[in-house]
Structures are given as C-alpha cells and as structure tokens.
Amino acid sequence: GASNLTEFYSLYKTCLLHNTDFRTYMKAVITKMMLHVNEIEFEKDAKGTITGYKDHKISSEILDKLMPWNMA
C-alpha cells in the first residue's frame, strides 16, 4: 500500500512541476489505457478475479505520450 501511494504522489508532484492538471491528466491516461487494455496481461486467481499486473505489450511511443511532461 505505502509503495503504491508513494508512486502516486510522485506522479502528482511531477504533474505540478510540468503545469499539468492532475485530474485531467489521470482522466486522459485512464481513457487512453482503456483503449489498450487488451495489451495488458493481469494476474488472476482461480475465479478469474484480477489480483495484480503481469506485463504489457503497449508500445513505448504510446507510453511516452502519456508522461506528464508530454501532456502539458
């Protein structure tokens, strides 16, 4: 939990540094990632419930465009 919170806060502060509105940024990232959800591999339990993240095949070009400094 604390590790995830640290990463989330770091992303928030990065948005502030680059004059990017955090809420708008997060909406844009979630929207874009949903277009590529089929390229993300999740860990699942026996019931098929997602329990974590394994890997992805999303291109680095797409991910680079989602960085806060590229969305300002």
Secondary structure, DSSP 8 states (H G I E B T S, - for coil): -HHHHHHHHHHHHHHHHTT--HHHHHHHHHHHHHHTGGGEEEEE-TT--EEEEEEE---HHHHHHTSGGG--
